[in-house]
Amino acid sequence: MMNAFLHGLILAFGLILPLGMQNVFILTQGAVQRRWRHALPAVLTASLCDTLLIFLAVLGVSLVWLGSAWLKTAVMGAGILFLLYMGWSTWESEPSTGESEAAERFPPRKQIAFAALKAT
């Protein structure tokens, strides 16, 4: 029992401590929005997406994916294409000078879209 607890604790720290793209986006939106409720669409979307992914993992959906060779290949291919696209768009983007704070203040629809995209 203690072995399972330690495994879970180490896994929790490994998943929670590193700041991923979604966490950085949520922190940025919380910092640049004038009121906390303006950052609420991004926070709610991220929490709902994370809850859905955890729920699907608990239900064992990954066993279905890993049991099918073509589905595993398709999901892996989609992930590779997504990472290549994100890397290329980051490489090609102009570096921010930090002069315009309003440029990072996303409207609610854009917050929802970015939070849902970064949840994957």
C-alpha distances in whole Angstrom, upper triangle without the diagonal:
4,5,5,6,9,10,11,12,14,15,17,19,20,21,22,24,27,30,31,34,33,32,35,37,36,36,40,41,39,41,45,45,47,45,41,42,44,41,39,40,38,35,35,35,32,30,31,30,27,26,28,26,22,23,25,22,19,22,22,25,24,24,27,29,27,28,32,34,36,34,32,35,37,34,34,38,38,35,37,40,39,38,41,43,41,42,45,46,44,47,50,49,51,50,50,52,50,54,53,50,51,51,47,47,46,47,45,45,45,42,40,41,40,36,36,37,35,32,32
4,5,5,6,9,10,10,12,14,15,17,18,20,21,22,25,28,29,33,32,30,33,36,34,35,38,39,38,40,43,44,46,44,40,42,43,40,38,39,37,34,34,35,32,30,31,31,27,26,28,27,23,25,26,23,21,24,24,27,26,26,29,30,28,30,34,35,38,36,33,36,38,35,34,38,38,35,37,40,39,37,41,42,40,41,44,45,43,45,48,48,50,48,48,50,48,52,52,49,50,49,46,46,45,47,44,45,44,41,40,41,39,36,36,37,34,31,32
4,5,5,6,9,10,11,12,14,16,17,18,20,21,23,27,28,31,31,30,32,35,34,34,37,39,38,40,43,44,46,44,41,42,43,40,38,39,37,34,34,34,31,29,31,30,26,26,28,25,22,24,25,21,20,23,22,25,23,23,27,28,26,27,31,32,35,33,30,33,35,32,31,35,35,32,34,38,36,35,38,40,38,38,42,43,41,43,46,46,48,46,47,49,47,51,51,48,49,48,45,45,45,46,44,44,43,40,39,40,38,35,35,35,33,30,30
4,5,5,6,9,10,10,12,14,15,16,18,20,22,25,26,29,28,27,30,33,31,32,35,37,36,38,41,41,44,42,38,39,40,37,36,36,34,31,31,31,28,26,27,27,23,22,24,22,19,20,21,18,16,19,19,22,20,20,24,25,23,25,28,30,32,30,28,31,32,29,29,33,33,30,32,35,34,33,36,38,36,36,40,41,39,41,45,44,46,45,45,47,46,49,49,46,47,46,42,43,42,43,41,41,40,37,36,37,35,32,32,32,30,27,27
4,5,5,6,9,10,10,12,14,15,16,18,21,24,25,28,27,26,29,31,30,30,33,35,33,35,38,39,41,39,36,37,38,35,33,34,32,29,29,30,27,25,26,26,22,22,24,22,18,20,22,19,17,20,20,23,22,22,26,27,25,27,31,32,34,32,30,33,34,31,30,34,34,31,33,36,34,33,36,38,36,36,40,40,39,41,44,43,45,44,44,46,44,47,47,44,45,45,41,41,40,42,39,40,39,36,35,36,34,31,31,32,29,26,27
4,5,5,6,8,10,11,12,14,15,16,19,22,23,27,27,25,28,30,29,29,33,34,33,35,38,39,41,40,36,37,39,35,34,35,32,30,30,31,27,26,27,27,23,23,25,23,20,22,23,20,19,22,22,25,23,24,27,27,26,28,31,32,35,32,30,32,34,31,30,33,33,30,32,35,33,32,35,37,35,35,39,39,37,39,43,42,44,42,42,44,43,46,46,43,45,44,40,41,40,42,40,40,39,36,35,36,34,31,31,32,29,26,27
4,5,5,6,9,10,11,12,14,15,17,21,22,25,25,24,26,29,28,28,32,33,32,34,37,38,41,39,36,37,38,34,33,34,31,29,29,29,26,24,26,25,21,21,23,20,17,20,21,17,17,20,19,21,19,20,24,24,22,25,28,28,31,29,26,29,30,27,26,30,30,27,29,32,30,29,32,34,32,32,36,37,35,37,40,40,42,40,41,43,42,45,45,42,44,42,39,39,39,40,38,39,37,35,33,34,32,29,29,29,27,24,24
4,6,5,6,9,10,10,12,14,16,19,20,23,22,21,24,26,25,26,29,30,30,32,35,35,38,36,33,34,35,31,30,30,28,25,26,26,23,21,22,22,18,18,20,18,14,17,18,15,14,18,17,20,18,19,23,23,22,24,27,28,31,28,25,28,29,26,26,29,29,26,28,31,29,28,31,33,31,31,35,35,34,36,39,39,41,39,39,41,40,43,43,40,41,40,36,37,36,38,35,36,35,32,31,31,30,26,26,27,24,22,22
4,5,5,6,9,10,10,12,15,18,19,23,22,20,23,26,24,24,28,29,28,30,33,34,36,35,31,32,34,30,29,30,28,25,26,26,23,21,23,22,19,19,21,19,16,19,21,18,17,21,21,23,21,23,26,26,25,28,30,31,33,31,28,31,32,28,28,31,31,27,29,32,30,28,32,33,31,31,35,35,33,36,39,38,40,38,38,40,38,42,41,38,40,39,35,36,35,37,35,36,35,31,31,32,30,26,27,28,25,22,23
4,5,5,6,9,10,11,13,16,18,21,21,20,22,25,24,24,27,29,28,30,33,34,37,35,32,34,34,31,30,31,28,26,27,27,23,22,24,23,19,20,22,20,17,20,21,18,18,22,21,23,21,22,26,25,24,27,29,30,32,30,27,29,30,27,26,29,29,26,27,30,28,26,30,31,29,29,33,33,31,33,37,36,38,36,36,38,37,40,40,38,39,38,35,35,35,37,35,36,34,31,31,31,29,26,27,27,24,22,22
4,5,5,6,9,10,12,15,15,19,19,18,20,23,22,23,26,27,27,29,31,32,35,34,31,32,32,29,28,28,25,23,24,24,20,19,21,20,16,17,19,16,14,17,18,15,15,19,18,19,17,19,22,22,21,24,26,27,29,26,23,26,27,23,22,26,25,22,24,27,25,23,27,29,26,27,30,31,29,31,34,34,36,34,35,37,36,39,39,36,38,36,33,34,33,35,33,33,32,29,28,28,26,23,23,24,21,18,19
4,5,5,6,8,11,13,14,18,17,15,18,21,20,20,23,25,24,26,29,30,32,31,27,29,29,26,25,26,23,20,21,21,18,17,19,18,14,15,17,15,13,16,17,15,15,19,19,20,19,21,24,23,23,26,28,29,30,28,25,27,28,24,24,27,26,23,25,28,25,24,28,29,26,27,31,31,29,31,34,33,35,33,33,36,34,37,37,34,35,34,31,31,30,32,30,31,30,27,26,27,25,21,22,23,20,17,18
4,5,5,6,8,11,13,17,17,15,17,20,19,19,22,24,23,24,28,29,31,30,27,29,29,26,25,26,23,21,23,23,19,18,21,20,16,18,20,18,16,19,21,18,19,22,22,23,22,24,27,26,25,28,30,31,32,30,27,29,30,26,25,28,27,24,26,28,26,24,27,29,26,26,30,30,28,30,33,32,34,32,32,34,32,35,35,33,34,33,30,30,30,32,31,32,30,27,27,27,25,22,23,23,20,18,19
4,6,6,7,10,12,15,16,14,16,19,19,19,22,24,24,25,28,29,32,31,28,30,30,26,26,27,23,21,23,23,19,19,21,19,16,18,20,17,15,19,20,17,18,22,21,22,20,22,25,23,23,26,28,28,29,27,24,26,27,23,22,25,24,21,22,25,23,21,24,26,23,23,27,27,25,27,30,30,32,30,30,32,31,35,35,32,34,32,29,30,30,32,30,31,29,26,26,26,24,21,22,22,18,17,17
4,6,7,9,9,13,13,12,14,17,16,17,20,21,21,23,26,27,30,29,26,27,27,23,23,23,20,18,20,19,15,15,17,16,12,14,16,13,12,16,17,14,16,19,19,19,17,20,23,21,21,24,26,27,28,25,22,24,25,21,20,23,22,19,21,23,21,19,23,24,21,22,25,25,24,26,29,28,30,29,29,31,30,33,33,30,32,30,27,28,27,29,27,28,26,23,22,23,20,18,18,18,15,13,14
4,6,8,9,12,12,10,13,15,14,14,17,19,18,20,23,24,27,26,23,24,25,21,21,21,18,16,18,18,14,14,16,15,12,14,17,15,13,17,18,16,18,21,21,22,20,23,26,24,24,28,29,30,31,28,26,27,27,24,23,26,24,21,23,25,22,21,24,25,22,23,26,26,24,27,29,28,30,28,28,30,28,31,31,28,29,29,25,25,25,27,26,26,25,22,21,22,20,17,18,19,15,14,15
4,6,9,13,13,10,12,15,15,14,17,19,19,19,23,24,27,26,23,25,25,22,22,23,20,18,20,20,17,16,20,19,15,18,20,18,17,21,22,20,21,25,25,25,23,26,29,27,27,30,32,32,33,30,28,29,30,26,25,27,26,23,24,26,23,21,25,26,22,23,26,26,23,26,29,27,29,27,26,28,26,30,30,27,29,28,24,26,26,28,27,28,26,23,23,24,21,19,20,20,17,16,17
4,6,10,11,9,10,13,14,13,16,18,18,19,22,23,27,26,24,26,25,21,22,23,19,18,20,20,16,17,20,18,15,18,20,18,18,21,22,20,22,25,25,25,23,26,28,26,26,30,31,31,31,29,26,27,27,24,22,25,24,20,21,23,20,18,21,22,19,19,23,22,20,22,25,24,25,23,23,26,24,28,28,26,27,26,23,24,24,27,26,27,24,22,22,22,19,17,19,18,15,14,16
4,7,8,6,6,10,10,10,12,15,15,16,18,20,23,23,21,22,22,18,19,20,16,15,18,17,14,15,18,17,15,18,20,18,18,22,22,21,23,26,26,26,24,27,29,27,27,31,32,31,32,29,27,28,27,24,23,24,23,19,21,22,19,17,20,20,17,17,21,20,17,20,23,21,23,20,20,22,21,24,24,22,24,22,19,20,20,23,23,23,21,18,19,19,16,14,16,16,12,13,14
4,5,5,6,9,10,11,12,14,15,17,18,20,24,24,21,23,22,18,19,18,15,14,17,16,12,14,17,14,13,16,18,16,16,20,20,19,22,24,24,23,21,25,26,24,25,28,29,29,29,26,24,24,24,20,19,21,19,16,17,19,15,13,17,17,13,14,18,17,15,18,20,19,21,19,20,22,21,25,24,22,23,21,18,20,19,22,21,21,19,16,17,17,13,12,13,13,9,9,11
4,6,5,6,9,10,11,12,14,15,16,18,22,22,20,21,20,16,17,17,13,13,16,14,11,14,16,14,13,17,18,16,18,21,21,21,23,26,25,24,23,26,27,25,25,29,29,29,28,26,24,24,23,20,19,20,18,15,16,17,13,12,15,14,11,12,15,14,12,15,18,16,18,17,17,20,19,22,21,19,20,18,15,17,16,19,18,18,15,13,14,14,10,9,11,10,6,8,10
4,6,5,6,9,10,11,12,14,15,16,20,20,17,18,17,13,14,13,9,10,12,11,7,10,13,11,10,14,15,14,15,18,19,19,21,24,24,23,22,25,26,24,25,29,29,29,29,26,24,25,24,20,20,21,19,16,18,18,15,14,17,16,13,15,18,16,15,18,20,18,20,19,19,22,20,23,22,19,20,18,15,16,14,17,16,16,14,11,11,12,8,6,9,9,5,6,9
4,5,5,6,8,10,11,12,14,16,19,19,16,17,17,13,14,14,10,10,13,12,9,11,14,13,11,15,17,16,16,20,21,20,22,25,25,24,24,27,28,26,28,31,32,32,32,29,27,28,27,23,23,25,22,19,21,22,18,17,20,20,16,18,21,19,17,20,22,20,22,20,19,22,20,23,22,19,20,19,15,16,16,18,17,18,16,13,14,15,11,9,12,12,9,9,12
4,5,5,6,9,10,10,12,14,18,18,16,18,16,13,15,15,12,12,15,14,12,14,17,16,15,18,20,19,20,23,24,24,26,28,29,28,27,30,31,29,30,34,34,34,33,31,29,29,28,25,24,25,23,20,21,22,18,17,20,19,15,16,19,17,15,18,20,17,19,17,16,18,16,19,18,16,17,16,12,14,14,17,17,18,16,13,15,15,12,10,14,13,10,12,14
4,5,5,6,9,10,11,12,16,16,14,16,14,10,12,12,8,10,13,12,10,13,15,14,14,18,19,18,20,23,24,24,26,28,29,27,27,30,31,29,30,34,34,34,33,30,29,29,28,24,24,25,22,20,21,21,18,17,19,18,14,16,18,16,14,18,19,16,18,16,15,18,16,18,17,14,15,14,10,11,11,13,13,14,12,9,11,12,8,7,11,11,8,10,13
4,5,5,6,9,10,11,14,14,11,13,12,8,9,10,6,6,10,10,8,10,13,13,13,16,18,18,19,21,23,23,25,27,28,27,27,30,31,29,31,34,35,35,34,31,30,31,29,26,26,27,24,22,24,24,20,20,23,21,18,20,22,20,18,22,23,20,21,20,18,20,18,20,19,16,16,15,12,12,11,13,13,14,12,9,11,12,10,8,11,12,10,11,14
4,6,5,6,9,10,13,13,11,14,13,9,11,13,10,9,13,14,12,13,17,17,16,19,21,21,21,24,26,26,27,30,31,30,29,33,34,32,33,37,37,38,37,34,33,34,32,29,29,30,27,24,26,26,23,22,24,23,19,21,23,21,19,22,24,21,21,19,17,19,16,19,18,14,16,16,12,12,13,15,15,17,15,12,14,16,13,11,15,16,13,14,17
4,5,5,6,8,12,13,12,14,12,9,12,13,10,11,15,15,13,16,19,18,18,21,23,23,24,27,28,28,30,32,33,32,31,35,36,34,35,39,39,39,38,35,34,34,33,29,29,30,27,25,26,26,22,21,23,22,18,20,22,19,17,20,21,18,18,16,14,15,13,15,14,11,12,12,8,9,10,13,14,16,14,11,14,15,12,12,15,16,13,15,18
4,5,5,6,10,10,9,11,8,6,9,10,8,9,12,13,12,14,17,17,18,20,22,22,24,26,27,28,30,32,33,32,31,35,36,34,36,39,39,39,38,35,34,35,33,30,30,31,28,25,27,27,23,22,25,23,19,21,23,20,18,22,22,19,20,18,16,17,15,16,14,11,11,11,8,7,8,10,11,13,11,8,11,13,11,10,14,15,13,15,18
4,6,6,8,8,7,9,8,5,8,11,9,9,12,14,13,14,17,18,18,20,23,23,24,26,28,28,30,32,34,33,33,36,37,35,37,40,41,41,40,37,36,37,35,32,32,33,30,28,30,30,26,25,28,26,23,24,26,24,22,25,26,23,23,21,18,20,16,18,16,13,13,14,11,10,11,13,13,15,14,11,14,16,14,13,16,18,16,17,20
4,6,8,9,9,12,11,9,12,14,12,12,16,17,16,18,21,21,21,24,26,26,27,29,31,31,33,35,37,36,35,39,40,38,39,43,43,43,43,40,38,39,37,34,34,35,32,30,31,31,27,26,29,27,23,25,27,24,22,25,25,22,21,19,16,17,14,15,14,10,12,13,10,9,12,14,15,18,16,14,17,19,16,15,19,20,18,19,23
4,6,9,10,12,10,9,12,14,13,14,17,18,17,19,22,22,23,25,27,28,29,31,33,33,35,37,38,37,37,40,41,39,41,44,44,44,43,40,39,40,38,35,35,35,32,30,31,31,27,26,28,26,23,24,26,23,21,24,24,20,20,18,15,15,12,13,11,7,8,10,7,6,9,12,13,16,14,12,16,18,15,15,19,20,18,20,24
4,6,7,8,6,6,10,12,11,12,15,16,17,18,21,22,22,24,26,27,28,30,32,33,34,36,38,37,37,41,41,39,41,44,44,45,44,40,40,40,38,35,36,36,33,31,33,32,28,28,30,28,24,26,28,24,23,26,26,23,22,21,18,18,15,16,13,9,9,11,9,6,8,10,11,14,13,11,14,17,15,15,19,20,19,20,24
4,7,9,7,9,12,14,14,15,17,19,20,21,23,25,25,27,29,30,31,33,35,36,37,39,41,40,40,44,44,43,45,48,48,48,47,44,43,44,42,39,39,40,37,35,36,36,32,32,34,31,28,30,31,28,26,30,29,26,25,24,20,20,17,17,14,11,10,13,12,9,11,12,13,17,16,14,17,20,19,19,22,24,23,24,27
4,5,6,7,9,12,13,13,15,17,18,19,21,23,24,25,27,29,29,31,33,34,35,37,39,38,39,42,43,41,43,47,47,48,47,43,43,44,41,38,39,40,37,35,37,36,32,32,35,32,29,31,33,30,28,32,32,28,28,26,23,24,20,20,18,14,14,16,14,11,13,13,13,17,17,14,17,20,19,18,21,23,22,23,27
4,5,5,7,10,11,10,12,15,15,16,18,20,20,21,24,25,26,27,30,31,32,34,36,35,36,39,40,38,40,43,44,45,44,41,40,41,39,36,37,38,34,33,35,34,31,31,33,31,28,30,32,29,28,31,31,28,28,27,24,25,21,22,20,16,16,18,15,12,13,13,12,16,16,13,15,18,18,16,19,21,20,21,24
4,5,5,8,10,10,11,13,15,15,17,19,20,21,23,25,25,26,29,30,31,33,35,34,35,38,39,38,40,43,43,44,43,40,39,41,38,35,36,37,34,32,35,34,30,31,33,31,28,31,33,29,28,32,32,29,29,28,25,27,23,24,21,18,17,18,16,13,13,12,10,14,15,12,13,17,17,15,18,21,20,20,24
4,5,7,9,10,11,13,14,16,17,19,20,21,23,25,26,27,29,31,32,33,35,34,35,38,39,37,40,42,42,43,42,39,38,39,37,34,35,36,32,31,33,32,28,29,31,29,26,28,30,26,26,29,29,26,26,25,22,24,21,21,18,15,13,15,13,9,9,8,7,11,12,10,12,15,15,14,17,19,19,19,23
4,6,6,7,9,10,11,13,15,16,17,19,20,22,23,25,26,27,29,31,32,31,32,35,36,34,36,39,39,40,39,36,35,36,34,31,32,33,29,28,30,29,25,26,28,26,23,26,27,24,23,27,27,24,24,23,21,23,20,21,18,15,14,15,12,9,9,9,8,11,11,8,10,13,12,11,14,16,15,16,20
4,5,5,6,8,10,10,12,14,15,16,18,20,21,22,24,26,27,28,30,29,30,34,34,33,35,38,38,39,38,35,34,36,34,30,32,33,29,28,30,30,26,27,29,27,25,27,29,26,25,29,30,27,28,27,24,26,23,25,22,18,17,18,15,13,11,11,8,11,12,9,9,13,13,11,13,16,16,16,19
4,6,5,6,9,10,11,12,14,15,16,18,20,21,22,24,26,27,29,27,28,32,32,31,33,36,36,37,36,32,32,33,31,28,29,30,26,25,28,27,23,24,27,25,22,25,27,24,24,28,28,25,26,26,24,26,24,25,22,19,17,18,15,12,10,9,6,8,9,6,6,10,10,9,10,13,14,14,17
4,6,5,6,9,10,11,12,14,15,16,18,20,21,22,24,26,27,26,26,30,30,29,31,34,34,35,34,30,30,31,29,25,27,27,24,22,25,24,21,21,24,22,19,22,24,21,21,24,25,22,24,23,21,24,22,23,21,18,17,16,13,12,9,10,7,9,9,5,5,8,8,6,8,11,10,11,14
4,6,5,6,9,10,11,12,14,15,16,18,20,21,22,24,26,25,26,29,30,28,31,34,34,35,34,31,30,32,30,26,27,29,25,24,26,26,22,23,26,24,21,24,26,24,23,27,28,25,26,25,24,26,23,25,23,20,19,19,16,14,13,13,11,12,12,9,9,12,11,8,10,13,12,11,15
4,5,5,6,9,10,10,12,14,15,16,18,20,21,22,24,23,25,28,28,27,30,32,33,34,33,30,29,31,29,26,27,29,25,24,27,27,23,24,27,26,23,26,28,26,25,29,30,27,29,29,27,29,27,29,26,23,22,22,19,17,15,14,11,12,13,10,8,12,12,9,10,13,13,12,15
4,5,5,6,9,10,11,12,14,15,16,18,20,21,23,21,22,26,26,25,27,30,30,31,30,27,26,28,26,22,24,25,22,21,24,23,20,21,24,22,20,23,25,23,23,27,27,25,27,27,26,28,26,28,26,23,22,21,18,16,14,14,10,10,11,8,6,8,9,6,6,10,10,9,12
4,6,5,6,8,10,11,12,14,15,16,18,20,21,20,21,24,25,23,25,28,29,30,29,25,25,26,25,21,22,24,21,19,22,22,18,19,22,21,18,21,24,22,21,25,26,24,26,26,24,27,25,28,25,23,22,21,18,17,15,15,13,13,13,10,8,10,9,5,6,9,8,6,10
4,6,5,6,9,10,10,12,14,15,16,18,20,19,20,24,24,23,26,28,29,31,30,26,26,28,26,23,24,26,23,21,24,25,21,22,25,24,22,25,27,25,25,28,30,28,30,29,28,30,28,30,28,25,25,24,21,20,18,18,15,16,16,13,11,13,13,9,9,13,12,9,12
4,5,5,6,9,10,10,12,14,15,16,19,18,19,22,22,22,24,27,27,29,28,25,24,27,25,21,23,25,22,21,24,24,21,22,26,24,22,25,28,26,26,30,31,29,31,31,30,33,31,33,30,27,27,26,23,21,19,19,15,15,16,14,11,13,13,10,9,12,12,9,12
4,5,5,6,9,10,11,12,14,15,17,15,16,20,20,19,21,24,24,26,25,21,21,23,21,18,20,21,18,17,20,21,17,19,22,21,19,22,25,23,23,27,28,27,29,29,28,31,30,32,30,27,26,25,22,21,19,19,16,15,15,13,10,11,12,8,7,9,10,6,8
4,5,5,6,8,10,11,12,14,16,15,15,19,20,19,20,23,24,26,25,22,21,23,22,18,20,22,19,17,21,22,18,19,23,22,20,23,25,24,24,27,29,28,30,29,29,32,30,33,31,28,28,27,23,23,21,21,19,18,18,15,13,14,14,10,9,11,10,7,9
4,6,5,6,9,10,11,12,14,14,15,18,19,19,21,23,25,27,27,23,22,25,24,20,22,24,22,20,24,25,22,22,26,26,24,26,29,28,27,31,33,31,34,33,32,35,33,36,34,31,30,30,26,25,23,23,20,20,20,18,15,17,17,13,12,15,14,10,12
4,5,5,6,9,10,11,13,11,13,16,17,16,19,21,22,24,24,20,20,22,21,17,20,22,19,18,22,23,20,21,25,24,23,26,28,27,27,31,32,31,34,34,33,36,35,37,35,32,32,30,27,26,24,24,21,20,20,18,15,16,17,14,11,14,14,10,11
4,5,5,6,9,10,11,10,10,14,14,14,16,18,19,21,21,17,17,19,18,15,17,19,17,15,19,20,18,19,22,22,21,23,26,25,25,29,30,30,32,32,32,35,34,37,35,32,32,30,27,27,25,25,22,21,21,19,16,17,16,14,11,13,13,9,9
4,5,5,6,9,10,10,11,14,15,15,17,19,21,23,23,20,19,22,21,17,19,22,20,18,22,23,21,21,25,25,24,26,29,28,28,31,33,32,35,34,34,37,36,38,37,34,34,33,29,29,27,27,24,24,24,21,19,20,19,16,14,16,15,11,12
4,5,5,6,9,9,11,14,14,15,17,19,20,23,23,20,19,23,22,19,21,23,21,20,24,25,23,24,28,28,26,29,32,31,31,34,36,35,38,37,37,40,39,41,39,37,36,35,32,31,29,29,25,25,25,23,20,21,21,18,16,18,18,14,14
4,5,5,6,6,8,10,11,11,14,15,17,19,20,16,16,19,18,15,17,20,19,18,21,23,21,22,26,26,25,27,30,30,30,33,35,34,37,37,37,40,39,42,40,37,37,35,32,32,29,29,26,25,25,24,21,21,21,18,16,17,17,14,13
4,5,5,6,6,9,11,11,12,14,16,18,19,16,15,19,18,15,17,20,19,17,21,23,21,22,25,26,25,27,30,30,30,32,35,34,37,37,37,40,39,42,40,38,38,36,33,33,31,31,28,27,27,25,23,23,22,20,17,18,18,14,13
4,5,8,9,10,12,14,15,16,18,21,22,19,18,22,22,19,20,24,23,21,24,26,25,25,29,29,28,30,33,33,33,36,38,38,40,40,40,43,42,45,43,40,40,39,35,35,33,33,30,30,30,27,25,25,25,22,20,21,21,17,17
4,6,8,9,10,12,14,15,17,20,21,18,17,21,21,18,20,23,22,22,25,27,25,26,30,30,29,32,34,34,35,37,39,39,42,42,42,45,44,47,45,42,42,40,37,37,34,34,31,30,30,29,26,26,26,23,21,22,22,19,18
4,5,5,7,9,10,11,14,16,18,15,14,18,18,16,18,21,20,20,23,25,24,25,28,29,28,30,33,33,34,36,38,38,41,41,42,45,44,47,45,43,43,41,38,38,35,36,33,31,31,30,27,27,27,24,22,22,22,19,17
4,5,5,6,9,10,11,14,15,12,12,15,15,13,15,18,17,17,20,22,21,22,25,26,26,28,30,31,31,34,36,36,39,39,40,43,42,45,43,41,41,39,36,36,33,34,31,29,29,28,25,24,25,22,19,20,20,17,15
4,5,5,6,8,10,12,14,11,9,13,14,11,13,16,16,15,18,20,19,20,23,24,24,26,29,29,30,32,34,34,38,38,39,42,41,44,43,41,41,39,35,36,33,34,32,30,30,28,26,25,24,22,20,20,20,17,14
4,5,5,6,9,11,14,11,10,14,15,13,15,18,18,18,20,23,22,23,26,27,27,29,32,33,33,35,37,38,41,41,42,46,45,48,47,45,44,42,39,40,37,38,35,34,33,32,29,28,28,26,24,23,23,21,18
4,6,5,7,10,11,9,9,13,13,12,14,17,17,17,20,22,22,23,26,27,27,29,31,32,33,35,37,38,41,42,43,46,46,49,47,45,44,42,39,40,37,37,35,33,33,32,29,28,28,26,23,23,24,21,18
4,5,6,8,9,6,6,9,10,8,10,13,13,14,16,18,18,20,22,23,24,26,28,29,30,32,34,34,38,38,40,43,43,46,44,42,42,40,37,38,35,35,33,31,30,30,27,25,26,24,21,21,21,19,16
4,5,7,9,8,6,9,11,10,11,14,15,15,17,19,20,20,23,24,25,26,29,30,31,32,34,35,39,39,41,44,44,47,46,44,44,42,39,40,37,38,36,34,33,32,30,28,28,26,24,23,23,21,18
4,6,9,8,8,11,13,13,14,16,18,18,20,22,23,24,26,28,28,30,32,33,34,36,38,39,42,43,44,48,48,51,49,48,47,45,42,43,40,41,39,37,36,35,32,31,31,29,27,26,26,24,21
4,6,5,6,9,10,11,12,14,15,17,18,20,21,23,24,26,27,28,30,32,33,34,36,37,41,42,43,47,47,50,48,47,46,44,41,42,39,40,38,36,35,34,32,30,30,29,26,25,26,24,20
4,6,5,6,9,10,11,12,14,15,16,18,20,21,22,24,26,27,28,30,31,33,34,36,40,41,42,46,46,49,48,47,46,44,41,42,40,41,39,36,35,35,33,30,30,30,27,25,26,24,21
4,5,5,6,9,10,10,12,14,15,16,18,20,21,22,24,26,27,28,30,31,33,34,38,39,41,45,45,48,46,45,45,42,40,41,38,39,37,34,33,33,31,29,29,29,25,24,25,24,20
4,5,5,6,8,10,10,12,14,15,16,18,20,21,22,24,26,27,28,30,31,33,36,37,39,43,43,46,44,43,42,39,37,38,35,36,34,31,30,30,28,25,26,25,22,21,22,20,17
4,6,5,6,8,10,11,12,14,15,17,18,20,21,22,24,26,27,28,30,32,35,36,38,41,41,44,43,42,41,39,36,37,35,36,34,32,30,30,28,26,25,25,22,20,21,19,16
4,6,5,6,9,10,10,12,14,15,16,18,20,21,22,24,26,27,28,30,34,35,37,40,41,44,42,42,41,38,36,37,35,36,35,32,31,31,29,26,26,26,23,21,21,21,17
4,5,5,6,9,10,11,12,14,15,16,18,20,21,22,24,26,27,28,32,33,35,39,39,42,40,40,39,36,34,35,32,33,32,29,28,28,26,23,23,23,20,18,19,19,15
4,5,5,6,9,10,10,12,14,15,16,18,20,21,22,24,26,27,30,31,33,37,37,40,38,37,36,34,31,32,30,31,29,27,25,25,23,21,20,20,17,15,16,15,12
4,5,5,6,9,10,11,12,14,15,16,18,20,21,22,24,26,29,30,32,36,36,39,38,37,37,34,31,33,30,32,31,28,27,26,25,22,21,21,19,16,17,16,12
4,5,5,6,9,10,11,12,14,15,16,18,20,21,22,24,28,29,31,35,36,38,37,36,36,33,31,33,30,32,31,28,26,26,25,22,21,22,20,17,17,18,14
4,5,5,6,9,10,10,12,14,15,16,18,20,21,22,26,27,29,33,33,36,34,34,33,30,28,29,27,28,27,24,23,23,21,18,18,19,16,13,14,15,11
4,5,5,6,9,10,11,12,14,15,16,18,20,21,25,25,27,31,31,34,33,32,32,29,26,28,26,27,26,24,22,22,20,18,17,17,15,12,12,13,9
4,5,5,6,9,10,10,12,14,15,16,18,20,23,24,27,30,31,34,33,32,32,29,27,29,27,29,28,26,24,24,23,20,19,19,18,15,15,16,12
4,6,5,6,9,10,10,12,14,15,16,18,22,23,25,29,30,33,32,31,31,28,26,28,26,27,27,24,22,23,22,19,17,19,17,14,14,16,13
4,5,5,6,9,10,11,12,14,15,16,20,21,23,27,27,30,29,28,28,24,23,24,22,24,23,21,19,19,18,15,14,15,14,10,11,12,10
4,5,5,6,8,10,10,12,14,15,19,20,21,25,26,29,28,27,27,24,22,24,23,25,25,23,20,20,20,17,15,16,15,12,11,13,11
4,6,5,6,9,10,10,12,14,18,19,21,25,26,29,28,28,28,25,23,26,24,26,27,25,22,22,22,19,17,19,18,14,14,16,14
4,5,5,6,8,10,11,12,16,18,20,23,24,27,26,26,26,22,21,23,21,23,24,22,19,19,20,16,14,17,16,12,13,16,14
4,6,5,6,9,10,11,14,15,17,21,21,24,23,23,23,20,18,20,19,21,22,20,17,17,18,15,12,14,14,11,10,13,12
4,6,5,6,9,10,13,14,17,20,21,24,24,24,24,21,19,22,21,24,25,23,20,20,21,18,15,17,18,14,13,16,15
4,5,5,6,9,12,14,17,20,22,24,24,24,25,21,20,23,22,24,26,24,20,21,22,19,17,19,20,16,16,19,18
4,5,5,6,10,12,14,18,19,21,21,21,21,17,17,20,18,21,22,21,17,18,19,16,14,17,18,14,14,18,17
4,5,5,8,9,12,15,17,19,19,19,20,16,15,19,18,21,22,21,18,18,20,17,14,17,18,15,14,17,17
4,6,8,9,13,16,18,20,21,21,22,19,18,22,21,24,26,25,21,22,23,21,18,20,22,18,17,21,20
4,7,9,12,15,18,20,20,21,21,18,18,21,21,23,25,24,20,22,23,21,18,21,22,19,19,22,22
4,6,9,12,14,16,16,17,18,14,14,17,17,20,22,22,18,19,21,19,16,19,21,18,17,21,21
4,6,9,12,13,13,15,16,13,14,17,18,21,23,23,19,20,23,21,18,21,23,21,20,24,24
4,6,9,11,12,14,16,13,13,17,18,21,24,24,20,20,23,22,19,21,24,21,20,24,24
4,6,8,9,10,12,10,10,14,15,19,22,22,19,19,22,21,18,20,23,21,20,23,25
4,5,8,10,12,11,12,15,17,21,24,25,22,21,25,24,21,23,26,25,23,27,28
4,6,7,10,9,10,13,15,19,22,23,20,20,23,23,20,22,25,24,22,26,28
4,6,9,9,11,13,16,19,22,24,21,21,25,25,22,24,27,26,25,28,30
4,5,6,8,10,13,16,19,20,18,18,22,22,20,22,25,24,23,26,29
4,5,6,7,11,13,16,19,16,16,19,20,18,19,23,23,21,24,27
4,5,5,8,11,14,16,14,14,18,18,17,18,22,22,21,24,26
4,6,8,10,14,15,12,13,17,16,15,17,20,19,19,22,24
4,6,10,12,14,11,10,14,14,12,14,17,17,16,19,21
4,7,9,12,10,9,13,14,12,14,17,17,17,19,22
4,6,8,6,6,9,10,9,11,14,14,15,17,20
4,6,5,6,9,10,11,12,14,15,16,18,21
4,5,5,6,9,10,10,12,14,15,16,19
4,5,5,6,9,10,11,12,14,15,18
4,5,5,6,8,10,10,12,14,16
4,6,5,6,8,10,10,12,15
4,6,5,6,8,10,11,13
4,6,5,6,9,10,12
4,5,5,6,8,11
4,5,5,6,9
4,6,5,7
4,5,6
4,5
4
